[in-house]
Amino acid sequence: MENNTTCVFVRDNIPLKDFKRFLIPSENIQHQYSSIYLTRLNALRDIVIQKAKTKWAPYKIINVSNLIEFQENEPCIITGTLYKHQELKKSALQMLSKELQFCPQPLQFNYESFKNILFLEDETLRVKLTGNHMNIQSIVTGIVCAMLGRRQENGTFWVEDWCFPGCCSAPSTSCISIRKNKMILLVSGLSLVNDINSFGLTLLSEWIIGMAGNSCVQKEAAHIAHVIIAGNSVKGFIETFNHQNYSKKQKYNEITKETQVATYRLDEFLKSIVKCCCVTLMPGEFDPACHTLPQQPLHPCLLPQTIRIYRYKSFNSATNPWIGSIGSRIIAGSSGQPIQDIMKIANLIENSPLTWLENTLYWRHYVPTAPDKLSCYPYFKNDPFIIKECPDIYFVGNMEEYDTKVISDEGHIVRLICIPNFSKTRTVILLDLESLETFPVSFEANL
């Protein structure tokens, strides 16, 4: 008689700390957006000045407002916030006037033009930047930087070189050791409204909770201590209509019903996972959450079954962007809007989403194009999107394909990850918290 033995694997548990950096403390929206740029400049100016002194020690640093008093063609350093004037960027009034004339507006996938002009501004003045050393396509509005150059006779500033704030210094807690085989799972773009094939989602759920595969597969799944879902779980995109189609009540009802069904499916999916594994859920651009960044956590009423298990502290409804720590690793990322928006503005084909993700680290800002292009809350006293600590893991969700790299800044290692859209690629990312190695896992059905 055969002796059947049952293998029991204990799920790893790692403490989670949500920094709650992007929770909106109040709903006062009466402030002007100019305060954000002033706050951003004040927070990063000393840092970028220190970088400029290290890079260009012999030259004098002056304010943009004092540039007119400085001698022409004399090398100097100025600091401020970059503004990119874009010919193809539409104004709200222009879009509204065309919409009311019942003219359907085509989607615009980029705003880059050879007619774009770059300016540097501080609290008082703005100066036009010229020169052959600048690649305007690699720059977006909202970046704080220092410029080395000369004032020209026509009042413009001829740029010879520039520098950015650079990466933050590594936190002291990053030296804490982590036990081997501690994994987190990164997934984005479940898109349950647009993805009617539930096979991949069911297989993913069963794999996480340990009901799929043999004992080796189940042992691997038991190492998953945390799951991060980076946005667009309910919807992956939204249909656009002209002015006339907005009045079609039947179409509106169909969209509402689809969203309700998809939200229920998401609740069922999460309910099965949070019973045995910790989950952090971020909203996305097309999810039923506020559109303005930072997007606030999904309302508890949307996920009643999952919230009932919340008392066990295994479910964390988070913001977008989000930053926190799992174990001793600082993890930060977004559901995709900041990087997607930068790609529209810059339109550099040779630059991958991973390159732009890396650039935001050197710019020291999670969402540099807000509020110029991306809508955001009108912060008055602080800019929470400034990167205040260098993450160990920095991700962006809802990308077309998986990509990753490791960068090192002053000895601190950062793992950059582009999480692919699950509804299109059926791929999730496993990440080892100790070694920062990543492993893509596919749930594509091979028929």
Backbone hydrogen bonds, N-H to C=O, Kabsch-Sander energy under -0.5 kcal/mol:
donor,donor_aa,acceptor,acceptor_aa,energy
4,N,2,E,-0.9
7,C,5,T,-0.5
9,F,7,C,-0.5
12,D,222,A,-2.1
17,K,325,S,-2.7
19,F,17,K,-0.6
19,F,323,I,-1.5
23,L,20,K,-0.8
29,I,27,E,-0.8
35,S,32,Q,-1.1
36,I,33,Y,-1.3
37,Y,33,Y,-0.9
38,L,34,S,-1.9
39,T,35,S,-2.5
40,R,36,I,-2.8
41,L,37,Y,-2.5
42,N,38,L,-2.3
43,A,39,T,-2.0
44,L,40,R,-1.7
45,R,41,L,-1.9
48,V,44,L,-2.4
49,I,45,R,-2.5
50,Q,46,D,-1.9
51,K,47,I,-1.8
52,A,48,V,-2.3
53,K,49,I,-2.5
54,T,50,Q,-1.8
55,K,51,K,-2.0
56,W,52,A,-3.4
59,Y,56,W,-1.3
62,I,60,K,-0.5
62,I,77,I,-2.9
66,N,63,N,-0.8
67,L,64,V,-1.2
69,E,66,N,-0.8
70,F,66,N,-0.5
70,F,67,L,-1.1
73,N,151,R,-2.3
74,E,71,Q,-1.4
76,C,149,G,-2.3
77,I,60,K,-2.7
78,I,147,M,-2.1
79,T,62,I,-0.6
80,G,145,C,-2.0
81,T,121,E,-3.1
82,L,143,I,-2.9
83,Y,119,F,-2.6
85,H,83,Y,-0.7
85,H,117,I,-3.0
86,Q,84,K,-0.6
88,L,111,Y,-0.5
89,K,86,Q,-0.8
90,K,88,L,-0.5
95,M,91,S,-2.0
96,L,92,A,-2.2
97,S,93,L,-2.4
98,K,94,Q,-1.7
99,E,95,M,-1.9
100,L,96,L,-2.4
101,Q,97,S,-0.5
102,F,99,E,-1.7
103,C,98,K,-1.7
109,F,107,L,-0.6
111,Y,344,K,-2.5
112,E,344,K,-0.6
116,N,113,S,-1.4
117,I,85,H,-1.9
119,F,83,Y,-2.8
120,L,127,V,-2.3
121,E,81,T,-2.2
122,D,125,L,-2.1
127,V,120,L,-2.6
129,L,118,L,-2.9
130,T,157,F,-2.6
133,H,159,V,-0.6
134,M,131,G,-0.5
136,I,134,M,-0.7
138,S,135,N,-1.6
139,I,136,I,-1.6
142,G,82,L,-2.8
143,I,140,V,-0.9
145,C,80,G,-2.3
146,A,163,C,-2.4
147,M,78,I,-3.1
148,L,161,D,-3.0
149,G,76,C,-2.3
149,G,147,M,-0.5
150,R,158,W,-1.9
152,Q,156,T,-3.3
155,G,152,Q,-1.6
157,F,128,K,-2.7
158,W,150,R,-3.0
158,W,156,T,-0.6
159,V,130,T,-3.1
159,V,157,F,-0.7
160,E,148,L,-3.4
161,D,148,L,-1.7
163,C,146,A,-2.0
166,G,362,Y,-2.9
174,S,171,P,-1.4
175,C,172,S,-1.1
176,I,173,T,-1.7
182,K,179,R,-0.8
183,M,181,N,-0.7
183,M,223,H,-2.4
184,I,431,L,-2.0
185,L,226,H,-2.8
186,L,429,I,-3.0
187,V,228,I,-2.4
188,S,420,P,-0.6
189,G,231,G,-2.5
191,S,232,N,-2.3
192,L,233,S,-2.1
193,V,234,V,-2.5
195,D,191,S,-1.7
196,I,194,N,-0.8
198,S,196,I,-0.9
202,T,198,S,-2.6
203,L,199,F,-2.6
204,L,200,G,-2.1
205,S,201,L,-2.4
206,E,202,T,-2.5
207,W,203,L,-2.1
208,I,204,L,-2.2
209,I,205,S,-2.1
210,G,206,E,-0.6
210,G,207,W,-0.6
211,M,206,E,-3.3
212,A,206,E,-0.9
218,Q,214,N,-2.3
219,K,215,S,-2.2
220,E,216,C,-1.8
221,A,217,V,-2.2
222,A,218,Q,-1.6
223,H,219,K,-0.5
223,H,220,E,-1.2
224,I,221,A,-1.6
225,A,183,M,-2.9
225,A,223,H,-0.9
226,H,183,M,-0.9
227,V,278,C,-2.2
228,I,185,L,-3.3
229,I,227,V,-0.5
229,I,280,T,-2.9
230,A,187,V,-3.0
230,A,228,I,-0.7
231,G,229,I,-1.3
231,G,282,M,-1.1
246,Y,242,N,-0.8
246,Y,243,H,-0.7
247,S,244,Q,-1.4
248,K,245,N,-1.3
249,K,247,S,-1.1
252,Y,248,K,-1.7
253,N,249,K,-2.3
254,E,250,Q,-2.0
255,I,251,K,-2.1
256,T,252,Y,-2.3
257,K,253,N,-2.3
258,E,254,E,-2.3
259,T,255,I,-2.1
260,Q,256,T,-2.1
261,V,257,K,-2.4
262,A,258,E,-2.5
263,T,259,T,-2.4
264,Y,260,Q,-2.0
265,R,261,V,-2.1
266,L,262,A,-2.2
267,D,263,T,-2.2
268,E,264,Y,-2.2
269,F,265,R,-2.3
270,L,266,L,-2.7
271,K,267,D,-2.4
272,S,268,E,-1.4
273,I,269,F,-1.0
274,V,270,L,-2.9
275,K,271,K,-0.6
276,C,273,I,-2.0
277,C,273,I,-1.7
278,C,225,A,-0.8
279,V,314,S,-2.4
280,T,227,V,-3.0
281,L,279,V,-0.5
281,L,316,N,-2.4
282,M,229,I,-2.7
282,M,280,T,-0.5
287,D,284,G,-1.0
289,A,287,D,-2.7
293,L,375,S,-2.3
295,Q,320,N,-2.5
302,L,299,H,-1.9
303,L,300,P,-1.2
307,I,303,L,-2.5
308,R,304,P,-1.4
309,I,305,Q,-0.6
309,I,306,T,-1.2
310,Y,307,I,-1.5
312,Y,309,I,-2.1
313,K,310,Y,-2.9
314,S,309,I,-0.6
316,N,279,V,-3.1
317,S,315,F,-0.5
318,A,281,L,-2.7
318,A,316,N,-0.7
320,N,295,Q,-2.0
322,W,333,G,-2.5
324,G,331,I,-2.4
325,S,17,K,-2.6
326,I,329,R,-2.3
327,G,15,P,-2.6
327,G,325,S,-0.5
329,R,326,I,-1.8
331,I,324,G,-3.2
331,I,329,R,-0.5
332,A,393,I,-2.4
333,G,322,W,-2.0
334,S,395,F,-1.2
340,Q,336,G,-2.5
341,D,337,Q,-2.5
342,I,338,P,-1.8
343,M,339,I,-2.1
344,K,340,Q,-1.4
345,I,341,D,-1.9
346,A,342,I,-3.0
347,N,343,M,-1.7
349,I,347,N,-0.8
351,N,348,L,-1.0
352,S,350,E,-0.6
355,T,352,S,-0.6
356,W,352,S,-1.7
357,L,353,P,-2.2
358,E,354,L,-2.1
359,N,355,T,-2.1
360,T,356,W,-1.9
361,L,357,L,-0.8
361,L,358,E,-0.7
362,Y,358,E,-1.4
363,W,359,N,-2.5
364,R,360,T,-0.7
365,H,360,T,-2.2
366,Y,385,F,-2.9
370,A,367,V,-1.6
373,K,369,T,-3.6
374,L,369,T,-1.3
377,Y,293,L,-2.4
379,Y,377,Y,-2.2
386,I,383,D,-1.6
387,I,364,R,-1.3
388,K,386,I,-0.7
390,C,169,S,-1.0
392,D,330,I,-2.1
393,I,330,I,-2.1
394,Y,415,R,-2.8
395,F,332,A,-2.2
396,V,417,I,-1.8
397,G,334,S,-1.9
399,M,419,I,-2.4
403,D,418,C,-1.2
405,K,416,L,-1.6
407,I,414,V,-2.4
409,D,412,H,-2.3
412,H,409,D,-1.9
414,V,407,I,-2.6
415,R,392,D,-2.9
416,L,405,K,-2.8
416,L,414,V,-0.6
417,I,394,Y,-2.1
418,C,403,D,-3.2
419,I,396,V,-2.9
419,I,417,I,-0.6
421,N,399,M,-2.2
422,F,188,S,-3.0
423,S,189,G,-2.2
424,K,421,N,-0.8
425,T,421,N,-2.6
426,R,422,F,-2.5
428,V,441,V,-2.5
429,I,186,L,-2.6
430,L,439,F,-2.6
431,L,184,I,-2.4
432,D,437,E,-2.7
433,L,182,K,-3.0
433,L,431,L,-0.6
436,L,432,D,-2.3
439,F,430,L,-2.6
441,V,428,V,-3.0
443,F,426,R,-3.4
446,N,444,E,-0.5
447,L,445,A,-1.1
